[in-house]
Amino acid sequence: MHRLIVAVCFASLSAFAQIGTSTITGRVTDASGGVIPGVSVTVVRRATNFTNAAITNNEGIYRVPSLQPGEYVVTFESTGFKKIVREGVELRTGDTLALDASMQIGEVTEAIEVQGAAPLLETETSATRTVMSGNVLYELPLYQRYINSTLNLVPGMSSGGFAYGGSLGAYHLAGQRSGAIGLFEDGVIGTDPQGGTDTIKPLQNAVAEVNVITTVPSAEYGHSAGGVISAVKKSGTNELHGMASWFGRTRNMQHRRYFDRARTSDPSPGRPNGVPVFFMEPDANVGGPVYIPKLYDGRNKTFFFFGYQRLHEKKVAQIFTSTPTPEMRQGIFTFPGANRIYDPSTTRRDANGNWIREPYPDNSIPVSRMDPVALKVLQLDPWVLPNQPGTFTSTGPSNNVLADEFARVFFNDYNLRMDHQFSTSLKLYGSYTENGQSGYGRPILIKNDRLEFDAVQGNWSPLRVINSSLGYTWVATPRVVNDSRAGYFRRRNETQVPSFGQDWAGKLGIPNLGPELMPNFGIYNITGANPSRTVNETLSFRNDTTWVRGSHAFKFGYEILRYRLSSANFARFASFAFDGVTAGLQPNGANIPNTGITFAGFLTGYVRQATFNSELTSWLPRSSVHSFYIQDDWRITPRLTANLGVRYSNESPFDSKYGSMTNFDPNVVDDLTGRMGAFVHPKSGLAARDNNNFNPRLGLSWHPFEKWVFRGGIGVYTIDIRFPQSRGQFEEYVATANQERPP
């Protein structure tokens, strides 16, 4: 799929270089304005003394890419000219900062020191973006500390609903869909390959800056048509620094919500001291040089930064739900407006072939007529009792329970980044982020000691997400720089069902049913849940080379993404449907409208339909995306820069690890029926490979006046398809048996 984006603007914002890094570039001239070739340019990051060097070419142009955000000192030296030392050059994430110098004739031993920050007006790029400092984000009250919430502060963003930062699902940049937003952490992709809206969660206290590109990214950016989020993590410095904080609130600090009937301190059944309200977000970080006394001194060479944050939340929200009344549990259905119920054991045809079913006297089912399985469930008594009068529909009560929804939410997030400088020409980094979420359910209808019956809120769904990367920067020559990085993203999500493997069919007395799960009865949260595990992975590698030649800064590279999904249901519940079995019958066998109650049908044990499913294998789709690009930032004049590029992307159709895919081919003879049209099992992808995904990018940046920059650009973008909806083309590998009886 392609998207065409056109943007024209003028702004005082900077743009981007290597994903997650920054660039300093400029032209060096003498006092008369003539260019000076061969000037040695040294760029030193103050915090670490990491050093980068370049030499101006015949056009007087230099370029120093692959720089981390922070404060730098830039030095210009050339024989016959006074040395220039530029202090306090502040780089933000993704900057392409123009830093020109005018050198005066003199001895190299004479130095001219220039104080003051470099100008923030970016003149070298046509892209627009917003950069947020990690310290600013840390001080903002972002809910659950998701840096995706930065999007709320970005021009050109629209959102739907709550716009929860834990997912990109409600955000839209430049008018595009949410799944078209790309998130990168330290230069590697950090979005889930299925859907593309779930992401890694960079730690708020470990983020140096977040860069959000809204329009016309350069050719090195792919896999996105609706904006790019690039988070760069902090690295250690030559000084050891640490931080710890404790942020949150307790019950005494929590106001009562407008529609809550009771205060959190009011006693309630089972909670004589009130309900808990506890929200805490402790966090800490530490960073500095790697120093082992008498063994290794990593100052100016090796640095680390470790961060930790936790969300610890216990709270109760008052929620209405519906539970069967004590009378219903005794088989008495005389509540106001109740449907008439009929005895399924009396179902028959008369002499004329008309269907007949007799009503229960007094709209009640005698206990002696109840099914043993239903009696066993009633004996175990899984549902809470009503505590509100509620209202009644024709099939049962509504909102007759004001429940305390007890939420236990625990997040644990970790971050580590290591940086090492072998020399001024070779640097290495490693990065690791881990997110863990507890995933506890919030039962409100089923008692806490009977969670095996609660398929809706009684399950446990833990989540673990990691994103790691390793990369280097190699300055091959003063005009050629090479970057490589490999990444691994993994998201593991589980559903753990309390009834799994406990033979509840046997305990309830249901014959000929396996011991795997509690069946689905279709009543009051006893609706069946499947234990499952899904592991989504992205393996990535990219190599980028920058080559400065004349007034051109060429950049070209290659990237591969390998997507792997592994999804398994460990068991499938059986379903028993009781709707309609206590309805009256018309002569043709159809139900009489406004008769029958599903819960009454459950008590009788008469099943309208039984469904049995079995998972035959796991869903294991795989696909890859290969990408190549070339970008030319051409400084046509000192005030006009063209950003020209093209990206080529080639995505494979997804296939399955063991070929477990099914497709329908109308041109194949079916073995069973002998007719045209049959299921086939292709050994490769189901679709043809798309080989024409060329994405040109064109932009101009014009700097006619000191305080003005006009930008314009146009680009074509290919969005990765990745995978269809969950478990697509997989139907043949799920065995289903339906048994249904006549009225």
Buried (B, 14 or more C-beta within 10 A) or exposed (E): EEBEBEBBBEBEBBBBBBBBBBBBBBBBBBEEEEBBBEBBBBBBBBBBBBBBBBBBBEBBBBBBBBBBBBBBBBBBBBEEBBBBBBBBBEBBBBBBBBBBBBBEEEEEEEEBEBEEEBBEBBBBBBBBBBBBBBEEBBEEEBEBBBBBBBBEBBEBBEBEEEBBBBBBBBBBBBEBBBBBBBBBBBBBBBBBBBBBBBBBBBBBBBBBBBBBBBBBBBBBBBBBBBBBBBBBBBBBBBEEEEEEEEEEEEBEEBEEEEEBEBEBEEEBEEBEEBBBBBBBBBBBBBBBBBEEEEEEEBBEBBBBBBBBBBBBBBBBBBBEBBBBBEEBBBBBBEBEEBBBBBBBEEBEBEEEEEBBBBBBEEBBBEEEBBBEBBBEBBEBEBBBBBEBEBEBBBBBBEBBBBBBBBEBBBBBBBBBBBBBBEEBBEBBBBBBBBBBBBBBBBBBBBBEEBBBBBBBBBBBBBBBBBBBBBBBBBBEEBBBBBBBBBBBBBBBBBBBBBBBEBBBBEBBEBEEBBBBBBBBBBBBBBBBBBBBBBBBBBBBBBBBBBBBBEBBBBBBBBBBBBBBBBBBBBBBBBBBBBBBBBBBBBEEBEBBEEBBBBBBBBBBBBBBBBBBBBBEEBBBBBBBBBBBBBBBBBBEEBEBBBBBBBBBBBBBBBBBEEEBBBBEEEEEEEEEEEEEEBEEEBEEBBEEEBEEBEBEBBBBBBBEEEEEBBBBBBBBBBBBBBBEEEBBBBEBBBEEEEEEEEB
